[in-house]
Amino acid sequence: MAAGEGQVIGCHTMESWNENLRKGSDSQKLIVVDFTASWCGPCRFMAPIFEELARKKPDAIFLKVDVDELPAVAEEWEVEAMPSFILLKGGKLVDRVVGASKNALVNLVDKYASPPVVSA
């Protein structure tokens, strides 16, 4: 596994956000972004679920953005409640989940992530 695969990447600067977004867009990988806040209880509930998804789907890119650190990114993607999860492919929004809905998030990641490669 390459660095970043199977783990959540925290974006704390605009540079890191733009770099990770570009990497995912260039590779056509699914990008799943968790918009969170340190003061948000439902966000803390979803954090381990998001991390588990990242481990199960190493072919996707999982990013975490604190809306208080990067308000411009939250505004750009029209995030109005936390937690919010957006799913991007090729730099374009394909779906979103608003709120702490484990099943909705898992189902959408399964829907858009590439199937695991099974070796014979």
Secondary structure, 3 states (H helix, E strand, C coil): CCCCCCCEEEECCHHHHHHHHHHHHHHCCEEEEEEECCCCHHHHHHHHHHHHHHHHCCCCEEEEEECCCCHHHHHHCCCCCCCEEEEEECCEEEEEEECCCHHHHHHHHHHHCCCCCCCC
